């Protein structure tokens, strides 16, 4: 896991994604201000999931509209791992006799 608080790590992911210094990203910065389209949003969620080794439920993704809401959402999922989306196990290989 990377170093720093949840907020620092989320801001770092946003800054790396937008290729700007982390100082330019504040919790009150909205996704609209960052000019994120829906594809950017999906890619950003994938990067956050990778950074924090978790799966963000779709309903949580839809409710995030700012960096601060992303920080709160990630922190909530870290505090409540039972609410994370569980990845389905791969199907068992079929064997023929």
DSSP file (Angstrom, degrees, kcal/mol; ACC not computed):
  #  RESIDUE AA STRUCTURE BP1 BP2  ACC     N-H-->O    O-->H-N    N-H-->O    O-->H-N    TCO  KAPPA ALPHA  PHI   PSI    X-CA   Y-CA   Z-CA
    1    1 A X              0   0    0      0, 0.0    51,-0.1     0, 0.0    50,-0.1   0.000 360.0 360.0 360.0 144.8    0.0    0.0    0.0
    2    2 A X        -     0   0    0     49,-0.5     2,-0.1     1,-0.1     7,-0.1  -0.234 360.0-100.6 -72.1 162.5    1.2    3.5   -0.8
    3    3 A X  S    S+     0   0    0      5,-0.1    -1,-0.1     6,-0.0     2,-0.1  -0.464  74.9  49.3 -81.8 154.3    2.3    6.0    1.9
    4    4 A X  S    S-     0   0    0     -2,-0.1     2,-0.0     4,-0.1    -2,-0.0  -0.270  87.5 -55.4 109.6 168.2    0.1    8.8    3.1
    5    5 A X     >  -     0   0    0     -2,-0.1     4,-2.5     1,-0.1     5,-0.2  -0.249  55.9-102.2 -72.6 168.3   -3.4    9.4    4.4
    6    6 A X  H  > S+     0   0    0      1,-0.2     4,-2.8     2,-0.2     5,-0.2   0.932 124.7  50.2 -56.8 -45.9   -6.4    8.4    2.4
    7    7 A X  H  > S+     0   0    0      1,-0.2     4,-2.7     2,-0.2     5,-0.2   0.926 110.8  48.2 -60.3 -45.9   -6.9   12.1    1.4
    8    8 A X  H  > S+     0   0    0      1,-0.2     4,-2.3     2,-0.2    -1,-0.2   0.905 113.8  47.2 -61.6 -41.3   -3.2   12.5    0.3
    9    9 A X  H  X S+     0   0    0     -4,-2.5     4,-2.2     2,-0.2    -2,-0.2   0.907 112.4  48.2 -68.9 -41.9   -3.4    9.2   -1.7
   10   10 A X  H  X S+     0   0    0     -4,-2.8     4,-2.5    -5,-0.2    -2,-0.2   0.942 113.2  48.4 -63.0 -46.1   -6.7   10.1   -3.4
   11   11 A X  H  X S+     0   0    0     -4,-2.7     4,-2.9    -5,-0.2    -2,-0.2   0.901 110.0  52.5 -60.9 -40.7   -5.3   13.6   -4.3
   12   12 A X  H  X S+     0   0    0     -4,-2.3     4,-2.8    -5,-0.2     5,-0.2   0.904 108.7  50.1 -61.8 -41.1   -2.1   12.0   -5.6
   13   13 A X  H  X S+     0   0    0     -4,-2.2     4,-2.4     2,-0.2    -2,-0.2   0.935 113.3  45.9 -62.7 -45.7   -4.1    9.7   -7.9
   14   14 A X  H  X S+     0   0    0     -4,-2.5     4,-2.6     2,-0.2    -2,-0.2   0.928 113.6  49.1 -61.0 -45.4   -6.2   12.6   -9.2
   15   15 A X  H  X>S+     0   0    0     -4,-2.9     5,-2.1     1,-0.2     4,-1.0   0.915 112.7  46.7 -63.0 -44.2   -3.0   14.7   -9.7
   16   16 A X  H  <5S+     0   0    0     -4,-2.8     3,-0.3     3,-0.2    -1,-0.2   0.906 112.5  50.9 -63.1 -40.8   -1.2   11.9  -11.6
   17   17 A X  H  <5S+     0   0    0     -4,-2.4    -2,-0.2     1,-0.2    -1,-0.2   0.912 118.4  36.7 -63.3 -43.4   -4.3   11.3  -13.7
   18   18 A X  H  <5S-     0   0    0     -4,-2.6    -1,-0.2    -5,-0.2    -2,-0.2   0.489 107.4-126.6 -88.2  -3.8   -4.6   15.0  -14.7
   19   19 A X  T  <5 +     0   0    0     -4,-1.0     2,-0.3    -3,-0.3    -3,-0.2   0.932  67.6 123.3  56.0  50.0   -0.9   15.5  -14.8
   20   20 A X  S   <S-     0   0    0     -5,-2.1    -1,-0.2    -6,-0.1    -2,-0.1  -0.906  72.1 -85.7-131.1 160.7   -0.9   18.4  -12.5
   21   21 A X    >   -     0   0    0     -2,-0.3     3,-2.1     1,-0.1     4,-0.3  -0.411  38.1-120.6 -64.4 143.9    0.9   19.1   -9.1
   22   22 A X  G >  S+     0   0    0      1,-0.3     3,-1.7     2,-0.2    -1,-0.1   0.792 110.0  70.2 -56.1 -28.0   -1.0   17.7   -6.1
   23   23 A X  G 3  S+     0   0    0      1,-0.3    -1,-0.3     3,-0.0    -2,-0.0   0.735  91.3  60.2 -62.7 -21.0   -1.3   21.2   -4.7
   24   24 A X  G <  S+     0   0    0     -3,-2.1     2,-0.6     1,-0.0    -1,-0.3   0.617  92.3  77.8 -81.2 -12.3   -3.7   22.1   -7.5
   25   25 A X    <   +     0   0    0     -3,-1.7     2,-0.3    -4,-0.3   -10,-0.1  -0.882  60.8 176.8-104.0 121.5   -6.2   19.4   -6.3
   26   26 A X    >   -     0   0    0     -2,-0.6     3,-1.9     1,-0.1    41,-0.3  -0.837  42.9-111.8-118.1 156.6   -8.3   20.3   -3.3
   27   27 A X  T 3  S+     0   0    0     -2,-0.3    41,-3.0     1,-0.3    42,-0.3   0.844 119.0  54.7 -56.2 -32.7  -11.1   18.2   -1.6
   28   28 A X  T 3  S+     0   0    0     39,-0.2     2,-0.3    40,-0.1    -1,-0.3   0.531  80.6 115.4 -80.8  -4.1  -13.6   20.8   -2.8
   29   29 A X    <   -     0   0    0     -3,-1.9    38,-2.8    37,-0.1    39,-0.3  -0.494  60.4-142.1 -66.6 126.9  -12.5   20.5   -6.4
   30   30 A X  B  >  -A   66   0A   0     -2,-0.3     4,-1.4    36,-0.2    36,-0.3  -0.510  18.7-119.2 -88.8 159.6  -15.4   19.1   -8.5
   31   31 A X  T  4>S+     0   0    0     34,-2.2     5,-2.1     1,-0.2     4,-0.3   0.847 117.0  57.7 -63.2 -33.0  -15.0   16.5  -11.3
   32   32 A X  T >45S+     0   0    0     33,-0.5     3,-1.4     1,-0.2    -1,-0.2   0.917 103.7  51.1 -63.1 -43.6  -16.6   19.2  -13.5
   33   33 A X  T 345S+     0   0    0      1,-0.3    -1,-0.2     2,-0.1    -2,-0.2   0.827 109.1  51.2 -63.0 -30.9  -13.8   21.6  -12.6
   34   34 A X  T 3<5S-     0   0    0     -4,-1.4    -1,-0.3     2,-0.1    -2,-0.2   0.488 111.8-126.9 -82.0  -3.7  -11.3   18.9  -13.5
   35   35 A X  T < 5 +     0   0    0     -3,-1.4     2,-0.5    -4,-0.3    -3,-0.2   0.909  46.1 170.1  56.4  46.9  -13.1   18.5  -16.8
   36   36 A X      < -     0   0    0     -5,-2.1    -1,-0.2     4,-0.1     2,-0.1  -0.778  17.5-159.7 -89.0 125.4  -13.6   14.7  -16.3
   37   37 A X     >  -     0   0    0     -2,-0.5     4,-2.6     1,-0.1     5,-0.2  -0.390  40.2 -89.5 -91.4-179.4  -15.9   13.0  -18.8
   38   38 A X  H  > S+     0   0    0      1,-0.2     4,-2.1     2,-0.2     5,-0.1   0.862 128.3  50.2 -63.4 -35.9  -17.5    9.7  -18.1
   39   39 A X  H  > S+     0   0    0      2,-0.2     4,-2.4     1,-0.2    -1,-0.2   0.916 110.8  49.5 -68.1 -42.1  -14.6    7.7  -19.6
   40   40 A X  H  > S+     0   0    0      1,-0.2     4,-2.7     2,-0.2    -2,-0.2   0.923 109.6  53.2 -58.2 -43.6  -12.1    9.7  -17.5
   41   41 A X  H  X S+     0   0    0     -4,-2.6     4,-2.2     1,-0.2    -2,-0.2   0.906 108.9  48.0 -59.5 -43.8  -14.3    9.0  -14.4
   42   42 A X  H  X S+     0   0    0     -4,-2.1     4,-2.2     2,-0.2    -1,-0.2   0.934 113.3  47.2 -63.0 -46.1  -14.2    5.2  -15.1
   43   43 A X  H  X S+     0   0    0     -4,-2.4     4,-2.0     1,-0.2    -2,-0.2   0.877 111.0  52.2 -64.1 -37.0  -10.5    5.2  -15.6
   44   44 A X  H  X S+     0   0    0     -4,-2.7     4,-2.5     2,-0.2    -1,-0.2   0.903 107.8  51.2 -65.9 -41.0  -10.0    7.3  -12.4
   45   45 A X  H  X S+     0   0    0     -4,-2.2     4,-2.9     1,-0.2    -2,-0.2   0.910 108.4  52.4 -61.9 -41.6  -12.1    4.8  -10.4
   46   46 A X  H  X S+     0   0    0     -4,-2.2     4,-2.2     1,-0.2    -1,-0.2   0.912 110.1  48.5 -60.1 -41.2  -10.0    1.9  -11.7
   47   47 A X  H  X S+     0   0    0     -4,-2.0     4,-2.6     2,-0.2    -2,-0.2   0.895 111.8  48.5 -67.3 -39.1   -6.9    3.8  -10.6
   48   48 A X  H  X S+     0   0    0     -4,-2.5     4,-2.4     2,-0.2    -2,-0.2   0.911 110.4  51.8 -65.4 -41.2   -8.4    4.5   -7.1
   49   49 A X  H  X>S+     0   0    0     -4,-2.9     5,-1.6     1,-0.2     4,-1.1   0.905 112.5  46.0 -61.0 -41.0   -9.4    0.8   -6.8
   50   50 A X  H  <5S+     0   0    0     -4,-2.2     3,-0.3     2,-0.2    -2,-0.2   0.923 111.5  51.5 -67.6 -44.0   -5.8   -0.2   -7.7
   51   51 A X  H  <5S+     0   0    0     -4,-2.6   -49,-0.5     1,-0.2    -2,-0.2   0.890 123.3  29.6 -58.6 -41.1   -4.3    2.3   -5.3
   52   52 A X  H  <5S-     0   0    0     -4,-2.4    -1,-0.2     2,-0.1    -2,-0.2   0.415 102.8-126.0-103.8   0.8   -6.5    1.1   -2.4
   53   53 A X  T  <5S+     0   0    0     -4,-1.1     2,-0.3    -3,-0.3    -3,-0.2   0.945  71.0 110.0  52.8  54.5   -6.9   -2.6   -3.4
   54   54 A X      < -     0   0    0     -5,-1.6     2,-0.5    -6,-0.1    -1,-0.2  -0.932  67.2-118.2-147.1 170.3  -10.7   -2.4   -3.3
   55   55 A X        -     0   0    0     -2,-0.3    30,-1.2    30,-0.2     2,-0.5  -0.972  23.2-143.7-116.5 125.9  -13.7   -2.5   -5.5
   56   56 A X        -     0   0    0     -2,-0.5    28,-0.1    28,-0.2     5,-0.1  -0.776  21.7-122.8 -90.6 123.4  -16.0    0.6   -5.5
   57   57 A X    >>  -     0   0    0     -2,-0.5     4,-1.9    26,-0.2     3,-0.8  -0.338  21.1-118.3 -63.2 146.6  -19.7   -0.3   -5.9
   58   58 A X  H 3> S+     0   0    0      1,-0.3     4,-2.3     2,-0.2     5,-0.2   0.854 113.2  56.7 -54.9 -39.5  -21.4    1.4   -8.9
   59   59 A X  H 3> S+     0   0    0      1,-0.2     4,-0.9     2,-0.2    -1,-0.3   0.841 107.0  49.7 -66.1 -30.3  -23.9    3.3   -6.7
   60   60 A X  H <> S+     0   0    0     -3,-0.8     4,-0.7     2,-0.2     3,-0.3   0.883 108.8  52.7 -70.7 -39.1  -20.9    4.8   -4.8
   61   61 A X  H >< S+     0   0    0     -4,-1.9     3,-1.1     1,-0.2    -2,-0.2   0.929 106.7  53.0 -60.8 -45.2  -19.3    5.8   -8.1
   62   62 A X  H 3< S+     0   0    0     -4,-2.3    -1,-0.2     1,-0.3    -2,-0.2   0.784 107.5  51.9 -62.5 -28.0  -22.5    7.6   -9.2
   63   63 A X  H 3< S+     0   0    0     -4,-0.9     2,-0.5    -3,-0.3    -1,-0.3   0.599  85.6  98.7 -88.0 -10.3  -22.7    9.6   -6.1
   64   64 A X    <<  +     0   0    0     -3,-1.1     3,-0.1    -4,-0.7    -4,-0.0  -0.673  32.1 151.8 -83.1 121.6  -19.1   11.0   -6.2
   65   65 A X        +     0   0    0     -2,-0.5   -34,-2.2     1,-0.1   -33,-0.5   0.400  61.3  33.4-126.4  -3.4  -19.0   14.5   -7.7
   66   66 A X  B  > S-A   30   0A   0    -36,-0.3     4,-1.9   -35,-0.1   -36,-0.2  -0.942  82.0-106.2-147.2 167.3  -15.9   16.0   -6.1
   67   67 A X  H  > S+     0   0    0    -38,-2.8     4,-2.6   -41,-0.3   -40,-0.2   0.909 120.7  54.4 -61.5 -41.6  -12.5   15.0   -4.8
   68   68 A X  H  > S+     0   0    0    -41,-3.0     4,-2.7   -39,-0.3    -1,-0.2   0.888 106.9  49.9 -60.5 -40.3  -13.7   15.3   -1.2
   69   69 A X  H  > S+     0   0    0    -42,-0.3     4,-2.6     2,-0.2    -1,-0.2   0.859 110.0  51.4 -67.7 -34.0  -16.6   12.9   -2.0
   70   70 A X  H  X S+     0   0    0     -4,-1.9     4,-2.7     2,-0.2     5,-0.2   0.917 110.3  49.1 -65.8 -42.4  -14.1   10.4   -3.5
   71   71 A X  H  X S+     0   0    0     -4,-2.6     4,-2.7     2,-0.2    -2,-0.2   0.946 113.6  46.0 -60.2 -48.5  -12.0   10.7   -0.3
   72   72 A X  H  X S+     0   0    0     -4,-2.7     4,-2.5     1,-0.2    -2,-0.2   0.909 113.3  49.8 -61.5 -42.8  -15.0   10.1    1.9
   73   73 A X  H  X S+     0   0    0     -4,-2.6     4,-2.2     2,-0.2    -1,-0.2   0.914 112.6  45.7 -63.7 -44.3  -16.2    7.2   -0.2
   74   74 A X  H  X S+     0   0    0     -4,-2.7     4,-2.5     2,-0.2    -2,-0.2   0.930 113.4  49.8 -64.8 -44.8  -12.9    5.5   -0.2
   75   75 A X  H  X S+     0   0    0     -4,-2.7     4,-2.2    -5,-0.2    -2,-0.2   0.913 110.1  51.4 -60.0 -42.2  -12.5    6.0    3.5
   76   76 A X  H  X S+     0   0    0     -4,-2.5     4,-1.4     1,-0.2    -1,-0.2   0.919 110.7  47.8 -61.1 -44.3  -15.9    4.6    4.1
   77   77 A X  H  < S+     0   0    0     -4,-2.2     6,-0.2     1,-0.2    -1,-0.2   0.877 110.9  51.1 -66.5 -36.3  -15.2    1.5    2.0
   78   78 A X  H  < S+     0   0    0     -4,-2.5     3,-0.5     1,-0.2    -1,-0.2   0.875 113.0  45.9 -66.1 -35.7  -11.9    1.0    3.9
   79   79 A X  H  < S+     0   0    0     -4,-2.2    -1,-0.2     1,-0.2    -2,-0.2   0.710 123.0  36.4 -77.4 -20.6  -13.7    1.3    7.2
   80   80 A X    ><  +     0   0    0     -4,-1.4     3,-2.3    -5,-0.2     4,-0.3  -0.596  64.9 167.6-131.4  69.6  -16.5   -1.1    6.0
   81   81 A X  G >  S+     0   0    0     -3,-0.5     3,-1.4     1,-0.3    -1,-0.1   0.745  72.0  71.4 -59.7 -22.6  -14.8   -3.8    3.8
   82   82 A X  G 3  S+     0   0    0      1,-0.3    -1,-0.3    -3,-0.1     4,-0.1   0.694  93.5  57.3 -66.6 -16.1  -18.0   -5.9    3.9
   83   83 A X  G <  S+     0   0    0     -3,-2.3    -1,-0.3    -6,-0.2    -2,-0.2   0.516  82.3 108.4 -92.1  -6.3  -19.6   -3.3    1.6
   84   84 A X  S <  S-     0   0    0     -3,-1.4     2,-0.2    -4,-0.3   -28,-0.2  -0.402  83.2 -99.8 -70.7 148.1  -17.0   -3.6   -1.2
   85   85 A X        -     0   0    0    -30,-1.2     2,-0.5    -2,-0.1   -30,-0.2  -0.499  37.7-136.2 -65.8 130.2  -18.0   -5.3   -4.4
   86   86 A X        -     0   0    0     -2,-0.2     2,-0.3    -4,-0.1    -1,-0.1  -0.783  13.3-127.4 -92.6 131.4  -16.8   -8.8   -4.3
   87   87 A X        -     0   0    0     -2,-0.5     2,-0.2     1,-0.1     3,-0.1  -0.586  27.6-115.9 -76.3 136.5  -15.2  -10.1   -7.5
   88   88 A X        -     0   0    0     -2,-0.3     3,-0.1     1,-0.1    -1,-0.1  -0.476  32.3-110.0 -70.5 140.6  -16.7  -13.3   -8.7
   89   89 A X        -     0   0    0     -2,-0.2    -1,-0.1     1,-0.1     3,-0.1  -0.380  42.3 -94.2 -67.0 151.5  -14.3  -16.2   -8.7
   90   90 A X        -     0   0    0      1,-0.1    -1,-0.1    -3,-0.1     3,-0.1  -0.337  50.1 -95.5 -64.1 148.9  -13.3  -17.4  -12.2
   91   91 A X        -     0   0    0      1,-0.1     2,-0.1    -3,-0.1    -1,-0.1  -0.324  43.2-102.4 -65.5 148.2  -15.4  -20.3  -13.5
   92   92 A X        -     0   0    0      1,-0.1    -1,-0.1    -3,-0.1     2,-0.0  -0.445  44.0-100.9 -68.1 140.9  -14.0  -23.7  -13.0
   93   93 A X        -     0   0    0     -2,-0.1     2,-0.4     1,-0.1    -1,-0.1  -0.358  36.4-118.9 -64.1 141.8  -12.4  -25.2  -16.1
   94   94 A X        -     0   0    0     -3,-0.1     2,-0.4    -2,-0.0    -1,-0.1  -0.653  27.8-159.4 -83.4 135.7  -14.6  -27.7  -17.9
   95   95 A X        -     0   0    0     -2,-0.4     2,-0.4     2,-0.0    -1,-0.0  -0.920   2.6-155.7-115.9 141.8  -13.3  -31.1  -18.2
   96   96 A X              0   0    0     -2,-0.4    -2,-0.0     1,-0.1     0, 0.0  -0.937 360.0 360.0-115.6 139.3  -14.4  -33.7  -20.7
   97   97 A X              0   0    0     -2,-0.4    -1,-0.1     0, 0.0    -2,-0.0   0.405 360.0 360.0-104.1 360.0  -14.0  -37.4  -20.1
